Amino acid sequence: MSPRHSTCLVAALLAFCLLNTGCASLTLFPSTDNDASKESTLSESPQAAMFRAIQTARQTNSIVLQVEGADKPMRVIPLPADGKTVFVNDLLRQAGLKTKYSGLDIVLFRTATGEMDGVKMAVTFDTKTGRVSTGTDYALRPGDRVTVRKVLNSTIQNVLDGLVPPVAQS
């Protein structure tokens, strides 16, 4: 390699290093006032809001109800102060979700040590009876998160439901 080529190579490497270190006074992408205003309006992520809601629910003897597509998709709902047991079916009835949707996909997440999202517990909703099956109608505990999503039933799904009884999904 000739001295001229090595000098050009060294100069290019030096310029690259200067532009990509914290010591450089040159800025490749200068910030504008618009960028600064966007930084000050950052909002909490959905995961952080969910985590905060679960922590609040655990501390206040409440549960978190998440309904996909609702006006207020996440609500913290207090459990009875007298210690009365509330089941998933009771929650759906009191929240008006059983009458609002014909088919529901329901999952209960129970807080547990070492589990970030909690333990996933499938809940089976029988569209014919409009009730949660007895085997998956869990008693709710403080900090539980119940997610509810409307199921879009098709004709084929309705036929299959008539032939095969619903099974709890994990």
N, CA, C and O atoms as a DFTB+ gen file, in Angstrom:
680 C
 N C O
     1  1       0.855      -1.171       0.000
     2  2       0.000       0.000       0.000
     3  2       0.899       1.232       0.000
     4  3       1.879       1.298       0.743
     5  1       0.561       2.189      -0.828
     6  2       1.395       3.389      -0.948
     7  2       1.131       4.320       0.225
     8  3       0.063       4.261       0.835
     9  1       2.098       5.182       0.549
    10  2       1.918       6.125       1.653
    11  2       0.735       7.052       1.437
    12  3       0.086       7.469       2.397
    13  1       0.454       7.374       0.196
    14  2      -0.674       8.272      -0.097
    15  2      -2.003       7.593       0.255
    16  3      -2.876       8.226       0.848
    17  1      -2.167       6.305      -0.104
    18  2      -3.383       5.567       0.206
    19  2      -3.534       5.362       1.710
    20  3      -4.641       5.453       2.241
    21  1      -2.439       5.090       2.391
    22  2      -2.522       4.867       3.840
    23  2      -2.873       6.160       4.559
    24  3      -3.572       6.128       5.572
    25  1      -2.395       7.316       4.048
    26  2      -2.737       8.611       4.652
    27  2      -4.222       8.886       4.476
    28  3      -4.870       9.367       5.405
    29  1      -4.769       8.594       3.314
    30  2      -6.215       8.787       3.067
    31  2      -7.046       7.871       3.959
    32  3      -8.082       8.275       4.485
    33  1      -6.585       6.646       4.121
    34  2      -7.293       5.685       4.958
    35  2      -7.285       6.119       6.423
    36  3      -8.307       6.036       7.103
    37  1      -6.155       6.573       6.899
    38  2      -6.046       7.052       8.283
    39  2      -6.929       8.275       8.486
    40  3      -7.593       8.388       9.516
    41  1      -6.950       9.197       7.521
    42  2      -7.773      10.410       7.624
    43  2      -9.254      10.041       7.658
    44  3     -10.018      10.620       8.431
    45  1      -9.661       9.091       6.835
    46  2     -11.062       8.663       6.818
    47  2     -11.444       8.008       8.151
    48  3     -12.513       8.284       8.697
    49  1     -10.575       7.146       8.668
    50  2     -10.847       6.498       9.966
    51  2     -10.904       7.513      11.094
    52  3     -11.748       7.408      11.984
    53  1     -10.006       8.503      11.064
    54  2      -9.992       9.537      12.091
    55  2     -11.285      10.357      12.040
    56  3     -11.873      10.646      13.082
    57  1     -11.728      10.731      10.846
    58  2     -12.977      11.493      10.708
    59  2     -14.163      10.677      11.201
    60  3     -15.043      11.207      11.879
    61  1     -14.189       9.399      10.867
    62  2     -15.273       8.523      11.328
    63  2     -15.302       8.440      12.851
    64  3     -16.365       8.540      13.464
    65  1     -14.129       8.256      13.456
    66  2     -14.056       8.157      14.927
    67  2     -14.485       9.451      15.597
    68  3     -15.182       9.418      16.612
    69  1     -14.082      10.585      15.051
    70  2     -14.459      11.865      15.646
    71  2     -15.961      12.121      15.571
    72  3     -16.550      12.681      16.496
    73  1     -16.574      11.709      14.469
    74  2     -18.004      11.948      14.305
    75  2     -18.855      10.993      15.134
    76  3     -20.019      11.292      15.404
    77  1     -18.315       9.870      15.537
    78  2     -19.097       8.870      16.252
    79  2     -18.731       8.714      17.718
    80  3     -19.135       7.734      18.343
    81  1     -17.987       9.638      18.278
    82  2     -17.676       9.573      19.708
    83  2     -18.381      10.694      20.435
    84  3     -18.840      11.656      19.820
    85  1     -18.463      10.569      21.733
    86  2     -19.099      11.608      22.537
    87  2     -18.273      12.871      22.602
    88  3     -18.788      13.918      22.992
    89  1     -16.997      12.804      22.230
    90  2     -16.120      13.964      22.308
    91  2     -16.252      14.877      21.099
    92  3     -15.761      16.006      21.125
    93  1     -16.890      14.421      20.063
    94  2     -16.976      15.209      18.826
    95  2     -17.907      16.388      19.006
    96  3     -18.945      16.290      19.659
    97  1     -17.521      17.493      18.420
    98  2     -18.383      18.674      18.477
    99  2     -19.298      18.755      17.262
   100  3     -20.190      19.601      17.211
   101  1     -19.079      17.877      16.285
   102  2     -19.926      17.848      15.108
   103  2     -21.144      16.971      15.363
   104  3     -21.041      15.953      16.048
   105  1     -22.274      17.346      14.831
   106  2     -23.495      16.579      14.992
   107  2     -23.968      16.138      13.622
   108  3     -24.168      16.958      12.726
   109  1     -24.145      14.828      13.465
   110  2     -24.607      14.320      12.186
   111  2     -26.078      14.633      11.955
   112  3     -26.474      14.961      10.836
   113  1     -26.900      14.533      13.012
   114  2     -28.334      14.781      12.906
   115  2     -28.723      15.822      13.949
   116  3     -29.082      15.467      15.072
   117  1     -28.655      17.096      13.591
   118  2     -28.972      18.131      14.578
   119  2     -30.436      18.059      14.997
   120  3     -31.318      17.783      14.184
   121  1     -30.671      18.307      16.256
   122  2     -32.039      18.266      16.779
   123  2     -32.716      19.601      16.507
   124  3     -32.068      20.648      16.485
   125  1     -34.024      19.550      16.300
   126  2     -34.800      20.765      16.064
   127  2     -35.711      20.989      17.266
   128  3     -35.809      20.145      18.157
   129  1     -36.359      22.119      17.272
   130  2     -37.291      22.409      18.360
   131  2     -38.437      21.414      18.380
   132  3     -38.957      21.102      19.451
   133  1     -38.847      20.902      17.212
   134  2     -39.921      19.907      17.152
   135  2     -39.532      18.638      17.882
   136  3     -40.361      18.036      18.565
   137  1     -38.260      18.217      17.746
   138  2     -37.794      17.021      18.432
   139  2     -37.855      17.206      19.948
   140  3     -38.227      16.284      20.674
   141  1     -37.491      18.390      20.421
   142  2     -37.495      18.643      21.858
   143  2     -38.918      18.586      22.411
   144  3     -39.132      18.083      23.514
   145  1     -39.899      19.101      21.649
   146  2     -41.271      19.070      22.150
   147  2     -41.810      17.649      22.179
   148  3     -42.611      17.320      23.054
   149  1     -41.390      16.787      21.235
   150  2     -41.835      15.399      21.232
   151  2     -41.301      14.653      22.446
   152  3     -42.002      13.820      23.022
   153  1     -40.056      14.949      22.842
   154  2     -39.461      14.283      23.997
   155  2     -40.218      14.610      25.277
   156  3     -40.344      13.754      26.152
   157  1     -40.716      15.817      25.400
   158  2     -41.397      16.209      26.622
   159  2     -42.823      15.673      26.698
   160  3     -43.449      15.756      27.755
   161  1     -43.356      15.121      25.596
   162  2     -44.720      14.612      25.611
   163  2     -44.775      13.080      25.539
   164  3     -45.813      12.517      25.192
   165  1     -43.685      12.413      25.859
   166  2     -43.702      10.952      25.848
   167  2     -44.693      10.446      26.889
   168  3     -44.799      10.994      27.987
   169  1     -45.412       9.396      26.525
   170  2     -46.388       8.852      27.459
   171  2     -45.953       7.468      27.915
   172  3     -45.051       6.858      27.340
   173  1     -46.604       6.995      28.945
   174  2     -46.294       5.700      29.533
   175  2     -46.666       4.582      28.556
   176  3     -47.697       4.654      27.887
   177  1     -45.834       3.563      28.480
   178  2     -46.115       2.439      27.585
   179  2     -47.287       1.629      28.138
   180  3     -47.538       1.657      29.343
   181  1     -48.008       0.906      27.276
   182  2     -49.118       0.073      27.756
   183  2     -48.661      -0.982      28.772
   184  3     -49.388      -1.287      29.718
   185  1     -47.470      -1.532      28.580
   186  2     -46.963      -2.536      29.520
   187  2     -46.692      -1.917      30.886
   188  3     -46.983      -2.527      31.915
   189  1     -46.136      -0.708      30.897
   190  2     -45.872      -0.036      32.166
   191  2     -47.180       0.323      32.874
   192  3     -47.281       0.199      34.094
   193  1     -48.177       0.765      32.109
   194  2     -49.478       1.085      32.695
   195  2     -50.132      -0.163      33.285
   196  3     -50.735      -0.109      34.357
   197  1     -50.005      -1.291      32.575
   198  2     -50.568      -2.542      33.068
   199  2     -49.860      -2.969      34.364
   200  3     -50.514      -3.352      35.335
   201  1     -48.541      -2.901      34.371
   202  2     -47.775      -3.277      35.564
   203  2     -48.171      -2.401      36.749
   204  3     -48.358      -2.894      37.861
   205  1     -48.298      -1.088      36.499
   206  2     -48.697      -0.165      37.568
   207  2     -50.105      -0.481      38.074
   208  3     -50.358      -0.432      39.277
   209  1     -51.022      -0.806      37.156
   210  2     -52.393      -1.144      37.551
   211  2     -52.424      -2.415      38.395
   212  3     -53.180      -2.498      39.363
   213  1     -51.609      -3.406      38.035
   214  2     -51.569      -4.650      38.807
   215  2     -51.011      -4.392      40.201
   216  3     -51.522      -4.932      41.182
   217  1     -49.972      -3.576      40.297
   218  2     -49.410      -3.235      41.612
   219  2     -50.447      -2.516      42.471
   220  3     -50.580      -2.798      43.662
   221  1     -51.177      -1.590      41.864
   222  2     -52.232      -0.871      42.582
   223  2     -53.310      -1.838      43.050
   224  3     -53.784      -1.747      44.183
   225  1     -53.694      -2.763      42.180
   226  2     -54.739      -3.735      42.518
   227  2     -54.305      -4.618      43.692
   228  3     -55.102      -4.899      44.586
   229  1     -53.068      -5.046      43.688
   230  2     -52.576      -5.890      44.792
   231  2     -52.620      -5.140      46.117
   232  3     -52.958      -5.716      47.150
   233  1     -52.281      -3.863      46.086
   234  2     -52.222      -3.063      47.303
   235  2     -53.596      -2.629      47.805
   236  3     -53.751      -2.324      48.988
   237  1     -54.593      -2.596      46.923
   238  2     -55.901      -2.057      47.295
   239  2     -57.027      -3.094      47.261
   240  3     -58.198      -2.725      47.179
   241  1     -56.686      -4.399      47.324
   242  2     -57.682      -5.469      47.316
   243  2     -58.596      -5.348      46.092
   244  3     -59.822      -5.331      46.207
   245  1     -57.955      -5.265      44.908
   246  2     -58.682      -5.069      43.656
   247  2     -58.157      -6.023      42.589
   248  3     -57.160      -6.718      42.780
   249  1     -58.862      -6.031      41.462
   250  2     -58.418      -6.794      40.295
   251  2     -58.335      -5.838      39.114
   252  3     -58.873      -4.732      39.167
   253  1     -57.656      -6.267      38.041
   254  2     -57.549      -5.478      36.820
   255  2     -58.370      -6.179      35.752
   256  3     -58.176      -7.365      35.485
   257  1     -59.285      -5.441      35.144
   258  2     -60.101      -5.959      34.053
   259  2     -59.690      -5.246      32.773
   260  3     -59.772      -4.022      32.677
   261  1     -59.240      -6.037      31.775
   262  2     -58.878      -5.489      30.474
   263  2     -59.865      -6.007      29.443
   264  3     -60.007      -7.217      29.265
   265  1     -60.547      -5.094      28.765
   266  2     -61.522      -5.456      27.746
   267  2     -61.062      -4.857      26.425
   268  3     -61.046      -3.638      26.256
   269  1     -60.690      -5.723      25.496
   270  2     -60.216      -5.279      24.193
   271  2     -61.341      -4.583      23.439
   272  3     -62.440      -5.123      23.309
   273  1     -61.061      -3.384      22.944
   274  2     -62.038      -2.636      22.154
   275  2     -62.997      -1.788      22.966
   276  3     -63.871      -1.141      22.388
   277  1     -62.866      -1.767      24.292
   278  2     -63.757      -0.968      25.136
   279  2     -63.301       0.487      25.155
   280  3     -62.157       0.796      24.823
   281  1     -64.219       1.383      25.551
   282  2     -63.875       2.800      25.669
   283  2     -62.746       2.999      26.673
   284  3     -61.817       3.771      26.434
   285  1     -62.838       2.301      27.787
   286  2     -61.789       2.327      28.806
   287  2     -61.255       0.897      28.905
   288  3     -61.809       0.086      29.647
   289  1     -60.180       0.574      28.164
   290  2     -59.763      -0.821      28.042
   291  2     -59.199      -1.448      29.319
   292  3     -59.181      -2.674      29.433
   293  1     -58.743      -0.652      30.271
   294  2     -58.187      -1.219      31.492
   295  2     -58.789      -0.516      32.706
   296  3     -58.720       0.706      32.840
   297  1     -59.382      -1.328      33.588
   298  2     -60.001      -0.781      34.800
   299  2     -59.524      -1.549      36.017
   300  3     -59.345      -2.765      35.958
   301  1     -59.319      -0.852      37.110
   302  2     -59.017      -1.482      38.392
   303  2     -60.325      -1.511      39.172
   304  3     -60.911      -0.467      39.459
   305  1     -60.780      -2.725      39.513
   306  2     -62.079      -2.903      40.158
   307  2     -61.863      -3.488      41.554
   308  3     -61.219      -4.528      41.699
   309  1     -62.398      -2.824      42.580
   310  2     -62.193      -3.338      43.943
   311  2     -63.000      -4.605      44.212
   312  3     -64.124      -4.758      43.733
   313  1     -62.407      -5.502      44.984
   314  2     -63.112      -6.694      45.459
   315  2     -63.900      -6.307      46.706
   316  3     -63.585      -5.291      47.325
   317  1     -64.914      -7.080      47.096
   318  2     -65.704      -6.732      48.280
   319  2     -64.834      -6.630      49.540
   320  3     -63.967      -7.468      49.787
   321  1     -65.089      -5.588      50.318
   322  2     -64.309      -5.356      51.533
   323  2     -64.598      -6.401      52.606
   324  3     -63.761      -6.652      53.472
   325  1     -65.798      -7.017      52.547
   326  2     -66.159      -7.995      53.573
   327  2     -65.546      -9.372      53.329
   328  3     -65.796     -10.305      54.092
   329  1     -64.739      -9.506      52.263
   330  2     -64.081     -10.773      51.990
   331  2     -64.919     -11.764      51.202
   332  3     -64.503     -12.908      51.017
   333  1     -66.099     -11.348      50.731
   334  2     -66.950     -12.230      49.940
   335  2     -66.228     -12.639      48.655
   336  3     -65.575     -11.815      48.015
   337  1     -66.348     -13.903      48.287
   338  2     -65.676     -14.427      47.103
   339  2     -66.385     -13.973      45.831
   340  3     -67.611     -14.028      45.731
   341  1     -65.587     -13.523      44.861
   342  2     -66.098     -13.124      43.555
   343  2     -65.444     -14.027      42.523
   344  3     -64.224     -14.188      42.508
   345  1     -66.263     -14.615      41.662
   346  2     -65.775     -15.507      40.620
   347  2     -65.744     -14.774      39.286
   348  3     -66.331     -13.701      39.150
   349  1     -65.059     -15.353      38.297
   350  2     -64.956     -14.751      36.970
   351  2     -66.345     -14.526      36.387
   352  3     -66.601     -13.474      35.802
   353  1     -67.242     -15.491      36.535
   354  2     -68.603     -15.360      36.016
   355  2     -69.324     -14.152      36.633
   356  3     -70.044     -13.433      35.941
   357  1     -69.124     -13.938      37.942
   358  2     -69.717     -12.777      38.618
   359  2     -69.177     -11.476      38.033
   360  3     -69.926     -10.526      37.808
   361  1     -67.878     -11.447      37.791
   362  2     -67.252     -10.253      37.227
   363  2     -67.835      -9.924      35.857
   364  3     -68.154      -8.769      35.576
   365  1     -67.972     -10.935      35.007
   366  2     -68.514     -10.716      33.659
   367  2     -69.954     -10.215      33.705
   368  3     -70.341      -9.329      32.944
   369  1     -70.743     -10.798      34.614
   370  2     -72.142     -10.386      34.740
   371  2     -72.233      -8.953      35.248
   372  3     -72.992      -8.153      34.701
   373  1     -71.470      -8.619      36.287
   374  2     -71.538      -7.280      36.870
   375  2     -70.970      -6.211      35.938
   376  3     -71.401      -5.059      35.977
   377  1     -69.999      -6.592      35.097
   378  2     -69.428      -5.635      34.147
   379  2     -70.280      -5.504      32.892
   380  3     -70.007      -4.651      32.047
   381  1     -71.316      -6.344      32.756
   382  2     -72.212      -6.284      31.606
   383  2     -71.628      -6.893      30.342
   384  3     -72.130      -6.642      29.247
   385  1     -70.585      -7.683      30.477
   386  2     -69.932      -8.247      29.290
   387  2     -70.657      -9.472      28.746
   388  3     -70.567      -9.759      27.553
   389  1     -71.372     -10.195      29.598
   390  2     -72.073     -11.397      29.128
   391  2     -73.223     -11.047      28.190
   392  3     -73.515     -11.797      27.259
   393  1     -73.864      -9.933      28.424
   394  2     -74.980      -9.542      27.572
   395  2     -74.510      -8.749      26.351
   396  3     -75.214      -8.679      25.344
   397  1     -73.326      -8.156      26.442
   398  2     -72.825      -7.320      25.363
   399  2     -72.273      -8.155      24.209
   400  3     -72.425      -7.780      23.047
   401  1     -71.636      -9.283      24.520
   402  2     -71.011     -10.132      23.503
   403  2     -71.560     -11.544      23.600
   404  3     -71.860     -12.025      24.692
   405  1     -71.692     -12.213      22.452
   406  2     -72.183     -13.596      22.468
   407  2     -71.053     -14.578      22.745
   408  3     -71.275     -15.593      23.404
   409  1     -69.851     -14.300      22.259
   410  2     -68.713     -15.177      22.495
   411  2     -67.566     -14.403      23.096
   412  3     -67.250     -13.300      22.650
   413  1     -66.937     -14.977      24.112
   414  2     -65.850     -14.285      24.794
   415  2     -64.625     -15.178      24.887
   416  3     -64.736     -16.379      25.134
   417  1     -63.463     -14.586      24.689
   418  2     -62.186     -15.244      24.929
   419  2     -61.648     -14.615      26.210
   420  3     -61.325     -13.428      26.235
   421  1     -61.553     -15.411      27.271
   422  2     -61.210     -14.892      28.589
   423  2     -59.953     -15.592      29.096
   424  3     -59.822     -16.811      28.989
   425  1     -59.035     -14.806      29.649
   426  2     -57.835     -15.352      30.265
   427  2     -57.630     -14.650      31.603
   428  3     -57.762     -13.431      31.710
   429  1     -57.308     -15.440      32.611
   430  2     -56.993     -14.905      33.933
   431  2     -55.489     -15.026      34.134
   432  3     -54.918     -16.103      33.956
   433  1     -54.846     -13.918      34.507
   434  2     -53.425     -13.929      34.835
   435  2     -53.307     -13.713      36.337
   436  3     -53.707     -12.670      36.855
   437  1     -52.765     -14.690      37.023
   438  2     -52.615     -14.627      38.477
   439  2     -51.175     -14.288      38.817
   440  3     -50.244     -14.918      38.314
   441  1     -50.995     -13.285      39.678
   442  2     -49.641     -12.881      40.054
   443  2     -48.950     -14.016      40.795
   444  3     -49.552     -14.699      41.623
   445  1     -47.666     -14.203      40.479
   446  2     -46.872     -15.253      41.105
   447  2     -45.419     -14.812      41.152
   448  3     -44.950     -14.085      40.277
   449  1     -44.722     -15.253      42.169
   450  2     -43.318     -14.928      42.304
   451  2     -42.537     -15.513      41.135
   452  3     -42.704     -16.685      40.798
   453  1     -41.694     -14.707      40.523
   454  2     -40.864     -15.163      39.421
   455  2     -41.545     -15.123      38.062
   456  3     -40.916     -15.457      37.058
   457  1     -42.796     -14.729      38.000
   458  2     -43.522     -14.648      36.727
   459  2     -43.830     -13.182      36.433
   460  3     -44.576     -12.539      37.172
   461  1     -43.255     -12.660      35.357
   462  2     -43.440     -11.251      35.010
   463  2     -44.896     -10.931      34.686
   464  3     -45.450      -9.966      35.212
   465  1     -45.517     -11.732      33.827
   466  2     -46.900     -11.475      33.424
   467  2     -47.905     -12.189      34.316
   468  3     -49.107     -11.953      34.197
   469  1     -47.442     -13.045      35.196
   470  2     -48.339     -13.849      36.013
   471  2     -48.570     -15.200      35.366
   472  3     -48.143     -15.441      34.236
   473  1     -49.239     -16.068      36.079
   474  2     -49.556     -17.401      35.575
   475  2     -50.830     -17.310      34.744
   476  3     -51.855     -16.811      35.210
   477  1     -50.752     -17.801      33.502
   478  2     -51.886     -17.735      32.578
   479  2     -52.843     -18.882      32.884
   480  3     -52.447     -20.047      32.879
   481  1     -54.101     -18.545      33.149
   482  2     -55.131     -19.524      33.469
   483  2     -56.288     -19.329      32.485
   484  3     -56.987     -18.316      32.523
   485  1     -56.475     -20.305      31.617
   486  2     -57.532     -20.204      30.596
   487  2     -58.904     -20.307      31.259
   488  3     -59.093     -21.061      32.213
   489  1     -59.843     -19.549      30.743
   490  2     -61.220     -19.557      31.216
   491  2     -62.108     -19.919      30.023
   492  3     -62.035     -19.278      28.975
   493  1     -62.941     -20.941      30.184
   494  2     -63.804     -21.390      29.097
   495  2     -65.182     -20.767      29.246
   496  3     -65.839     -20.909      30.277
   497  1     -65.607     -20.071      28.191
   498  2     -66.924     -19.439      28.165
   499  2     -67.801     -20.221      27.200
   500  3     -67.479     -20.343      26.018
   501  1     -68.905     -20.749      27.706
   502  2     -69.832     -21.522      26.878
   503  2     -70.841     -20.553      26.257
   504  3     -71.637     -19.937      26.965
   505  1     -70.799     -20.427      24.942
   506  2     -71.675     -19.473      24.257
   507  2     -73.136     -19.891      24.319
   508  3     -74.021     -19.038      24.242
   509  1     -73.411     -21.193      24.459
   510  2     -74.802     -21.653      24.512
   511  2     -75.469     -21.278      25.833
   512  3     -76.621     -20.842      25.850
   513  1     -74.745     -21.447      26.937
   514  2     -75.324     -21.122      28.246
   515  2     -75.043     -19.681      28.658
   516  3     -75.725     -19.135      29.526
   517  1     -74.031     -19.061      28.029
   518  2     -73.677     -17.695      28.403
   519  2     -72.980     -17.626      29.746
   520  3     -73.024     -16.598      30.421
   521  1     -72.330     -18.728      30.141
   522  2     -71.661     -18.792      31.444
   523  2     -70.248     -19.337      31.279
   524  3     -69.920     -20.000      30.296
   525  1     -69.434     -19.034      32.268
   526  2     -68.101     -19.619      32.354
   527  2     -68.278     -21.032      32.884
   528  3     -69.052     -21.254      33.816
   529  1     -67.561     -21.997      32.293
   530  2     -67.700     -23.382      32.752
   531  2     -67.236     -23.490      34.205
   532  3     -66.328     -22.780      34.636
   533  1     -67.865     -24.375      34.934
   534  2     -67.611     -24.513      36.372
   535  2     -66.145     -24.794      36.676
   536  3     -65.606     -24.271      37.652
   537  1     -65.499     -25.603      35.863
   538  2     -64.106     -25.970      36.106
   539  2     -63.115     -24.834      35.937
   540  3     -61.998     -24.910      36.448
   541  1     -63.505     -23.782      35.229
   542  2     -62.593     -22.653      35.016
   543  2     -63.157     -21.342      35.571
   544  3     -62.655     -20.267      35.241
   545  1     -64.184     -21.421      36.401
   546  2     -64.756     -20.222      37.021
   547  2     -63.996     -19.957      38.322
   548  3     -64.469     -20.273      39.414
   549  1     -62.806     -19.367      38.175
   550  2     -61.894     -19.181      39.295
   551  2     -62.354     -18.071      40.236
   552  3     -62.966     -17.092      39.809
   553  1     -62.051     -18.239      41.517
   554  2     -62.260     -17.175      42.498
   555  2     -61.172     -16.134      42.280
   556  3     -60.003     -16.483      42.118
   557  1     -61.541     -14.876      42.275
   558  2     -60.588     -13.805      41.999
   559  2     -59.854     -13.388      43.266
   560  3     -60.433     -13.358      44.352
   561  1     -58.577     -13.069      43.113
   562  2     -57.711     -12.641      44.216
   563  2     -57.167     -11.251      43.909
   564  3     -57.110     -10.853      42.746
   565  1     -56.770     -10.513      44.932
   566  2     -56.185      -9.195      44.686
   567  2     -54.963      -9.303      43.764
   568  3     -54.096     -10.154      43.962
   569  1     -54.912      -8.432      42.761
   570  2     -53.805      -8.423      41.818
   571  2     -54.041      -9.260      40.578
   572  3     -53.226      -9.231      39.656
   573  1     -55.152     -10.018      40.529
   574  2     -55.464     -10.800      39.335
   575  2     -55.762      -9.855      38.172
   576  3     -56.273      -8.752      38.362
   577  1     -55.429     -10.315      36.965
   578  2     -55.742      -9.550      35.751
   579  2     -56.584     -10.439      34.864
   580  3     -56.169     -11.541      34.506
   581  1     -57.771      -9.963      34.507
   582  2     -58.683     -10.707      33.641
   583  2     -58.750      -9.970      32.307
   584  3     -59.116      -8.796      32.248
   585  1     -58.388     -10.685      31.230
   586  2     -58.469     -10.099      29.898
   587  2     -59.657     -10.709      29.170
   588  3     -59.871     -11.921      29.211
   589  1     -60.425      -9.858      28.508
   590  2     -61.631     -10.288      27.804
   591  2     -61.565      -9.750      26.377
   592  3     -61.269      -8.578      26.143
   593  1     -61.848     -10.640      25.439
   594  2     -61.840     -10.273      24.031
   595  2     -63.054     -10.903      23.373
   596  3     -63.388     -12.056      23.647
   597  1     -63.711     -10.149      22.509
   598  2     -64.865     -10.666      21.779
   599  2     -64.380     -11.693      20.758
   600  3     -63.404     -11.451      20.048
   601  1     -65.054     -12.825      20.686
   602  2     -64.731     -13.862      19.719
   603  2     -65.651     -13.701      18.535
   604  3     -66.869     -13.599      18.684
   605  1     -65.055     -13.679      17.351
   606  2     -65.845     -13.592      16.130
   607  2     -66.223     -15.010      15.721
   608  3     -65.393     -15.758      15.205
   609  1     -67.474     -15.372      15.954
   610  2     -67.930     -16.724      15.634
   611  2     -68.243     -16.841      14.151
   612  3     -68.889     -15.974      13.563
   613  1     -67.775     -17.919      13.568
   614  2     -68.111     -18.215      12.188
   615  2     -69.073     -19.392      12.169
   616  3     -69.261     -20.056      13.188
   617  1     -69.671     -19.650      11.042
   618  2     -70.595     -20.772      10.910
   619  2     -69.890     -22.092      11.187
   620  3     -70.445     -22.969      11.850
   621  1     -68.673     -22.234      10.684
   622  2     -67.913     -23.470      10.916
   623  2     -67.636     -23.649      12.399
   624  3     -67.756     -24.758      12.918
   625  1     -67.265     -22.569      13.094
   626  2     -66.991     -22.661      14.535
   627  2     -68.254     -23.064      15.288
   628  3     -68.182     -23.869      16.217
   629  1     -69.388     -22.530      14.914
   630  2     -70.645     -22.895      15.570
   631  2     -70.967     -24.374      15.372
   632  3     -71.431     -25.034      16.301
   633  1     -70.725     -24.904      14.165
   634  2     -70.962     -26.329      13.896
   635  2     -70.029     -27.184      14.742
   636  3     -70.454     -28.170      15.343
   637  1     -68.747     -26.800      14.787
   638  2     -67.776     -27.549      15.587
   639  2     -68.117     -27.506      17.072
   640  3     -67.966     -28.508      17.771
   641  1     -68.573     -26.362      17.556
   642  2     -68.971     -26.265      18.960
   643  2     -70.119     -27.209      19.272
   644  3     -70.214     -27.719      20.389
   645  1     -70.993     -27.450      18.303
   646  2     -72.092     -28.371      18.504
   647  2     -71.640     -29.819      18.541
   648  3     -72.276     -30.650      19.190
   649  1     -70.545     -30.134      17.852
   650  2     -70.048     -31.502      17.796
   651  2     -69.077     -31.841      18.921
   652  3     -69.106     -32.942      19.472
   653  1     -68.204     -30.866      19.259
   654  2     -67.166     -31.093      20.262
   655  2     -67.384     -30.133      21.418
   656  3     -67.513     -28.929      21.197
   657  1     -67.429     -30.638      22.653
   658  2     -67.617     -29.728      23.797
   659  2     -66.402     -28.826      23.948
   660  3     -65.292     -29.229      23.603
   661  1     -66.594     -27.592      24.464
   662  2     -65.462     -26.671      24.623
   663  2     -64.451     -27.242      25.595
   664  3     -64.815     -27.891      26.576
   665  1     -63.184     -26.998      25.321
   666  2     -62.066     -27.462      26.155
   667  2     -61.272     -26.250      26.592
   668  3     -61.077     -25.321      25.807
   669  1     -60.811     -26.244      27.833
   670  2     -60.006     -25.136      28.336
   671  2     -58.715     -25.059      27.554
   672  3     -58.048     -26.071      27.335
   673  1     -58.360     -23.849      27.131
   674  2     -57.116     -23.632      26.387
   675  2     -56.058     -23.147      27.347
   676  3     -56.349     -22.446      28.316
   677  1     -54.818     -23.529      27.067
   678  2     -53.733     -23.044      27.939
   679  2     -52.856     -22.086      27.232
   680  3     -51.896     -21.581      27.815
